[in-house]
């Protein structure tokens, strides 16, 4: 994990890949729980028997499930010394170039795109690329904005 001690260090890292996480395996239980939380029970996510005969050969994770893993991955990528909290501020471009079949292993490669200093911290813009082990295309590419409160 990369630790930034000051806003100057953070500013110096603009344009850098700040980290790459370990792999995380996506399970049917995670997919089913996400379906319960969101009400999205489409068969390509929740019906393994039918999905086995479908276009992907297995159930796939919801795109928004993949996107929602970014906070999990971010906690493992970097931190800011003295930060009282980090707050989700929004998203920019979000794309889902490839499906995530159940059992896939994902990791996050995060690049710091911008730091805007604020009176009580900074607003960060990060590009998160959620990679699928062995796949030519990522599962998700998203520009995420976060507030770091110091």
DOKE-674918 format. One line per 10 residues: number of its first residue (from 0); for each residue x, y, z of N, C-alpha, C. Coordinates in pm, 1 decimal. Layout:
DOKE-674918
NUM> X Y Z X Y Z X Y Z ~ ...
***
This chain:
DOKE-674918
0> 84.5 -118.3 0.0 0.0 0.0 0.0 88.6 124.0 0.0 ~ 50.0 218.3 -83.3 124.6 344.2 -90.2 65.1 442.6 9.4 ~ 150.4 504.1 88.5 106.1 599.3 190.2 162.1 736.7 155.1 ~ 74.6 834.1 148.0 113.9 971.9 120.9 115.1 1048.3 252.7 ~ 225.9 1118.6 279.3 240.2 1190.6 405.2 185.3 1332.8 395.8 ~ 189.8 1391.5 275.8 148.6 1531.0 258.9 73.1 1547.8 128.1 ~ 5.5 1662.0 116.8 -61.1 1694.8 -10.1 42.0 1717.7 -120.1 ~ 159.3 1767.1 -83.9 265.5 1783.9 -184.1 304.4 1648.9 -243.9 ~ 316.2 1546.4 -160.0 347.1 1411.7 -210.6 236.0 1361.5 -302.3 ~ 113.7 1387.5 -262.7 -0.2 1345.4 -343.8 2.8 1417.4 -479.1
10> 25.3 1547.3 -477.7 33.8 1624.0 -602.8 146.0 1573.4 -692.3 ~ 257.2 1534.3 -633.3 370.8 1484.2 -710.8 339.0 1351.3 -778.7 ~ 237.7 1280.8 -729.5 201.9 1150.0 -784.0 100.1 1156.6 -897.0 ~ 52.9 1276.3 -930.8 -43.9 1288.1 -1041.6 19.6 1229.3 -1166.9 ~ -54.7 1141.2 -1233.0 -6.4 1072.4 -1351.9 52.0 935.7 -1322.2 ~ 71.4 904.6 -1193.9 128.5 775.3 -1153.4 20.8 670.2 -1130.6 ~ 57.5 545.6 -1154.3 -21.9 434.1 -1102.5 13.1 425.6 -954.8 ~ -85.7 448.9 -868.8 -56.9 451.1 -724.8 -56.0 311.6 -665.0 ~ -107.5 214.7 -738.6 -102.3 78.8 -687.7 -183.2 -18.6 -769.1 ~ -153.6 -145.4 -743.1 -225.8 -258.0 -802.0 -258.2 -352.2 -687.3
20> -383.2 -390.6 -675.9 -425.1 -474.8 -563.8 -394.3 -621.6 -588.8 ~ -414.0 -701.0 -484.7 -415.6 -846.1 -498.8 -544.6 -884.7 -570.0 ~ -551.0 -1009.2 -612.8 -668.9 -1062.1 -681.9 -780.8 -1091.5 -582.5 ~ -903.2 -1073.1 -625.8 -1024.6 -1104.2 -549.6 -1111.7 -1193.6 -636.3 ~ -1151.9 -1308.6 -582.5 -1238.3 -1402.1 -656.2 -1384.6 -1364.1 -637.0 ~ -1458.5 -1357.8 -747.8 -1601.1 -1325.0 -745.0 -1680.8 -1455.1 -732.5 ~ -1763.8 -1462.2 -629.2 -1841.1 -1583.3 -600.8 -1989.0 -1562.8 -635.3 ~ -2058.7 -1674.2 -651.1 -2203.2 -1666.3 -675.4 -2273.3 -1605.4 -554.8 ~ -2223.4 -1631.6 -435.3 -2283.4 -1572.9 -315.3 -2276.7 -1420.0 -320.4 ~ -2163.4 -1364.1 -364.0 -2152.6 -1218.2 -377.3 -2253.5 -1166.4 -479.0
30> -2264.1 -1235.1 -591.6 -2356.7 -1194.0 -696.3 -2500.9 -1200.1 -645.5 ~ -2535.2 -1308.2 -576.5 -2671.7 -1322.4 -524.2 -2703.5 -1215.8 -419.7 ~ -2608.4 -1185.0 -333.7 -2630.8 -1081.2 -232.5 -2647.9 -944.6 -296.6 ~ -2571.0 -918.3 -401.2 -2586.3 -792.1 -472.2 -2724.2 -785.5 -537.7 ~ -2768.5 -896.0 -595.2 -2902.2 -900.4 -654.6 -3009.0 -871.4 -550.1 ~ -2993.5 -928.7 -430.6 -3089.8 -903.7 -322.9 -3089.2 -757.0 -282.9 ~ -2970.7 -697.9 -272.7 -2960.1 -558.5 -229.3 -3017.5 -461.6 -332.1 ~ -3006.4 -494.9 -460.2 -3047.3 -401.1 -565.7 -3179.0 -436.0 -633.0 ~ -3226.4 -559.6 -612.7 -3348.2 -602.9 -679.8 -3325.8 -644.3 -824.2 ~ -3199.3 -653.0 -866.9 -3167.3 -692.7 -1004.6 -3142.3 -842.7 -1006.8
40> -3247.0 -918.4 -1038.2 -3240.3 -1065.3 -1036.7 -3237.7 -1123.9 -1177.6 ~ -3186.8 -1048.5 -1275.0 -3181.9 -1099.2 -1412.1 -3109.1 -1234.2 -1413.6 ~ -3158.6 -1327.0 -1492.6 -3110.0 -1464.5 -1491.8 -2962.1 -1477.5 -1524.1 ~ -2905.0 -1384.5 -1602.1 -2761.6 -1396.1 -1633.6 -2675.5 -1378.2 -1508.8 ~ -2736.4 -1326.2 -1402.1 -2664.8 -1309.0 -1275.5 -2699.2 -1417.1 -1173.6 ~ -2825.2 -1458.5 -1169.7 -2871.7 -1536.6 -1054.7 -2918.2 -1679.0 -1084.5 ~ -2921.8 -1719.4 -1209.5 -2969.3 -1853.8 -1243.5 -2856.3 -1932.8 -1310.7 ~ -2772.4 -2001.2 -1230.2 -2656.0 -2071.8 -1286.9 -2692.1 -2173.3 -1394.9 ~ -2803.5 -2244.5 -1379.8 -2842.2 -2346.0 -1478.3 -2875.2 -2282.1 -1613.2 ~ -2958.4 -2179.8 -1610.0 -2995.2 -2111.5 -1735.3 -2874.6 -2036.6 -1793.2
50> -2797.2 -1972.8 -1707.9 -2680.8 -1896.0 -1753.7 -2575.7 -1985.9 -1818.8 ~ -2567.6 -2110.6 -1775.4 -2472.2 -2204.8 -1836.0 -2502.7 -2225.4 -1983.8 ~ -2628.4 -2209.0 -2022.5 -2670.0 -2224.1 -2162.6 -2673.6 -2089.7 -2235.5 ~ -2641.9 -1982.0 -2162.7 -2650.2 -1847.7 -2219.5 -2521.8 -1802.8 -2287.2 ~ -2515.3 -1678.0 -2322.1 -2404.3 -1626.3 -2402.6 -2268.2 -1626.2 -2332.8 ~ -2266.7 -1633.4 -2199.9 -2139.8 -1626.1 -2127.1 -2097.1 -1760.6 -2068.5 ~ -2184.0 -1861.5 -2075.6 -2150.9 -1995.2 -2027.2 -2155.1 -2010.9 -1876.6 ~ -2189.2 -1906.4 -1807.1 -2199.8 -1907.3 -1660.0 -2268.1 -1777.9 -1618.9 ~ -2302.1 -1767.3 -1491.5 -2353.9 -1639.8 -1443.4 -2241.0 -1537.3 -1448.6 ~ -2280.1 -1411.7 -1457.1 -2182.9 -1302.8 -1456.6 -2219.5 -1203.8 -1346.7
60> -2118.2 -1135.2 -1295.1 -2140.9 -1030.7 -1195.1 -2210.7 -912.3 -1261.0 ~ -2292.3 -844.6 -1184.9 -2353.1 -720.1 -1229.7 -2239.9 -619.5 -1254.5 ~ -2255.0 -537.5 -1356.6 -2156.0 -432.3 -1379.0 -2141.1 -342.8 -1257.4 ~ -2253.6 -309.1 -1195.8 -2247.4 -220.7 -1079.7 -2188.4 -290.4 -956.9 ~ -2194.3 -422.3 -951.9 -2122.6 -494.0 -846.1 -1972.9 -471.6 -864.2 ~ -1925.2 -485.8 -985.8 -1784.1 -463.0 -1014.1 -1745.2 -319.9 -977.1 ~ -1826.2 -222.7 -1018.0 -1800.1 -82.8 -984.9 -1798.9 -61.7 -833.7 ~ -1889.5 -127.9 -762.9 -1900.2 -108.2 -618.0 -1782.1 -167.4 -540.5 ~ -1697.3 -245.1 -606.0 -1578.0 -298.6 -540.0 -1466.1 -196.0 -530.2 ~ -1478.6 -83.8 -597.1 -1371.0 15.4 -596.3 -1337.6 64.6 -454.9
70> -1433.8 92.8 -366.9 -1394.8 130.6 -230.7 -1315.7 20.0 -158.1 ~ -1355.4 -104.2 -177.6 -1281.5 -218.0 -119.7 -1137.1 -216.9 -169.5 ~ -1120.9 -204.9 -299.6 -986.6 -204.2 -356.5 -908.5 -80.1 -311.8 ~ -973.1 35.4 -308.2 -904.0 159.8 -273.9 -839.9 154.3 -135.7 ~ -907.5 91.8 -41.0 -851.9 79.3 94.0 -722.8 -0.3 95.4 ~ -700.6 -79.0 -6.7 -581.3 -162.6 -15.8 -473.5 -101.3 -104.9 ~ -506.2 10.9 -169.7 -413.8 73.4 -264.3 -329.5 185.5 -204.5 ~ -395.8 276.3 -134.0 -323.2 393.2 -84.3 -397.2 452.9 34.8 ~ -323.5 534.3 110.3 -384.4 609.7 219.4 -311.7 742.4 232.7 ~ -373.8 832.7 304.3 -318.3 965.3 328.3 -303.0 982.3 477.9
80> -179.4 1004.5 521.8 -155.6 1025.3 664.7 -233.6 1146.9 712.2 ~ -294.3 1135.8 828.3 -368.3 1246.5 886.2 -509.1 1264.2 833.2 ~ -549.3 1181.9 738.7 -685.0 1194.8 684.8 -786.6 1150.9 789.8 ~ -886.7 1234.5 811.8 -993.5 1198.1 904.3 -1093.4 1103.8 838.7 ~ -1109.6 1120.4 706.4 -1199.0 1031.4 632.9 -1184.0 1055.8 484.3 ~ -1233.1 959.5 407.5 -1246.4 973.0 264.3 -1393.3 960.9 230.1 ~ -1439.7 1042.2 137.0 -1581.0 1044.4 101.6 -1595.2 1031.2 -49.7 ~ -1685.5 945.0 -92.9 -1716.4 931.9 -235.3 -1780.8 1061.9 -281.3 ~ -1728.2 1119.0 -390.0 -1779.9 1245.5 -441.2 -1852.6 1227.5 -574.2 ~ -1827.3 1114.6 -640.6 -1897.5 1089.7 -765.4 -1813.1 1012.3 -864.3
90> -1866.5 1000.8 -985.0 -1796.7 929.1 -1090.5 -1795.8 1013.7 -1216.3 ~ -1694.7 988.6 -1298.6 -1690.0 1046.8 -1432.1 -1729.6 938.1 -1528.9 ~ -1645.5 911.6 -1627.4 -1674.1 806.3 -1724.3 -1666.1 670.2 -1656.8 ~ -1763.9 587.3 -1685.6 -1765.3 448.4 -1638.2 -1798.2 360.0 -1757.5 ~ -1716.6 257.2 -1777.3 -1739.0 162.0 -1885.7 -1720.4 20.7 -1833.3 ~ -1791.2 -73.9 -1894.6 -1781.4 -216.0 -1860.3 -1743.0 -293.8 -1986.1 ~ -1615.2 -292.7 -2025.1 -1572.7 -354.2 -2151.3 -1588.6 -505.3 -2159.5 ~ -1585.8 -576.6 -2044.8 -1593.6 -722.6 -2049.8 -1676.9 -775.0 -1933.4 ~ -1751.6 -884.6 -1956.9 -1828.1 -945.8 -1848.0 -1735.9 -1014.5 -1747.7 ~ -1788.0 -1033.8 -1625.8 -1713.7 -1099.2 -1518.0 -1784.2 -1229.7 -1483.0
100> -1742.4 -1341.6 -1544.0 -1804.9 -1469.7 -1509.5 -1776.5 -1507.1 -1363.4 ~ -1874.1 -1573.4 -1302.6 -1855.1 -1620.5 -1164.9 -1724.9 -1700.2 -1157.4 ~ -1651.4 -1683.4 -1049.5 -1523.5 -1750.6 -1032.3 -1405.5 -1671.9 -1086.2 ~ -1432.4 -1561.6 -1156.7 -1323.9 -1477.7 -1207.9 -1248.5 -1413.5 -1092.8 ~ -1122.8 -1383.2 -1121.0 -1040.6 -1310.1 -1024.4 -1016.4 -1170.0 -1079.4 ~ -1045.7 -1070.3 -994.0 -1034.3 -929.6 -1030.6 -927.0 -862.1 -947.1 ~ -867.1 -758.1 -1005.5 -779.4 -669.2 -928.7 -795.9 -529.3 -984.7 ~ -752.3 -432.9 -905.9 -766.2 -292.3 -942.7 -628.6 -231.6 -966.7 ~ -617.8 -160.0 -1077.1 -498.5 -79.6 -1108.4 -547.4 65.2 -1106.1 ~ -495.8 145.7 -1012.1 -546.4 281.9 -996.1 -440.3 384.8 -1030.9
110> -482.2 483.1 -1110.9 -394.8 592.4 -1152.2 -452.5 723.4 -1099.2 ~ -367.4 804.2 -1038.6 -408.6 934.7 -988.5 -406.5 1034.5 -1103.8 ~ -522.9 1088.3 -1138.5 -534.2 1179.5 -1252.2 -525.6 1326.4 -1212.8 ~ -577.9 1359.9 -1094.7 -582.5 1500.5 -1055.5 -599.1 1512.2 -904.6 ~ -540.8 1619.0 -850.0 -559.4 1656.1 -709.7 -598.4 1802.2 -707.3 ~ -713.1 1832.0 -647.4 -756.6 1970.5 -629.3 -760.1 1996.9 -479.5 ~ -672.6 2086.4 -435.3 -667.6 2115.9 -292.3 -790.3 2196.0 -250.4 ~ -840.8 2162.6 -131.5 -957.3 2228.1 -72.7 -917.2 2281.6 64.2 ~ -996.3 2369.6 123.8 -958.2 2424.3 255.0 -933.9 2317.8 362.9 ~ -1007.3 2205.9 355.5 -993.9 2103.2 459.1 -946.9 1968.5 403.6
120> -877.3 1970.6 287.8 -830.1 1845.2 230.0 -807.9 1857.0 81.3 ~ -856.2 1756.8 8.0 -836.8 1755.1 -137.5 -943.4 1670.9 -204.5 ~ -969.4 1706.0 -331.6 -1056.0 1623.5 -416.2 -964.2 1550.8 -514.3 ~ -975.1 1418.8 -515.4 -892.1 1335.6 -601.5 -974.7 1283.3 -717.1 ~ -912.9 1276.0 -832.9 -972.2 1207.0 -946.3 -880.8 1089.9 -978.2 ~ -937.0 969.9 -973.2 -861.3 847.1 -996.0 -923.1 770.8 -1112.1 ~ -836.9 706.5 -1192.1 -886.8 612.6 -1292.4 -862.6 472.5 -1237.3 ~ -970.9 399.7 -1215.6 -963.8 261.9 -1167.6 -989.8 169.2 -1285.6 ~ -896.9 79.5 -1308.9 -912.4 -21.5 -1412.7 -922.2 -155.9 -1343.1 ~ -1041.2 -214.9 -1344.5 -1064.1 -343.5 -1280.2 -1033.9 -451.6 -1383.4
130> -923.4 -522.2 -1361.4 -874.9 -623.7 -1454.6 -929.1 -760.8 -1417.9 ~ -949.8 -843.2 -1519.9 -990.3 -982.7 -1502.4 -868.6 -1067.9 -1535.2 ~ -831.4 -1153.6 -1442.5 -713.3 -1237.0 -1463.8 -726.3 -1314.8 -1594.4 ~ -626.4 -1301.5 -1681.5 -621.9 -1376.1 -1806.3 -708.0 -1321.4 -1918.7 ~ -778.4 -1212.5 -1895.1 -867.5 -1157.5 -1997.7 -800.3 -1041.2 -2070.2 ~ -829.0 -1027.5 -2200.5 -766.3 -918.9 -2276.6 -825.3 -780.4 -2247.4 ~ -949.6 -776.0 -2199.3 -1015.2 -649.0 -2169.8 -1048.4 -641.5 -2021.6 ~ -1049.2 -521.3 -1964.5 -1087.3 -507.2 -1824.2 -1238.0 -522.0 -1804.6 ~ -1275.8 -548.3 -1682.5 -1417.8 -557.2 -1647.1 -1480.4 -419.4 -1636.6 ~ -1401.0 -323.7 -1588.0 -1454.3 -190.3 -1562.4 -1339.9 -90.0 -1568.2
140> -1369.4 25.1 -1626.9 -1277.8 139.3 -1622.2 -1362.7 257.5 -1577.8 ~ -1321.4 320.4 -1465.8 -1404.3 426.9 -1409.6 -1317.5 539.4 -1354.8 ~ -1361.6 661.1 -1381.7 -1300.8 778.0 -1318.0 -1382.6 807.0 -1194.3 ~ -1316.6 801.1 -1079.6 -1383.2 817.9 -950.9 -1331.1 943.4 -883.3 ~ -1422.2 1021.3 -828.4 -1384.4 1140.0 -752.5 -1405.6 1111.1 -604.6 ~ -1307.9 1149.1 -525.2 -1316.1 1126.5 -380.8 -1265.8 1250.4 -308.3 ~ -1323.4 1276.4 -192.2 -1276.2 1383.5 -106.7 -1196.3 1322.6 6.4 ~ -1078.7 1376.7 29.2 -997.0 1338.5 144.1 -1006.1 1454.0 241.6 ~ -1060.6 1427.8 361.1 -1078.0 1531.3 461.4 -964.2 1519.7 562.7 ~ -889.1 1628.9 575.3 -774.7 1630.4 668.0 -811.2 1702.5 797.3
***
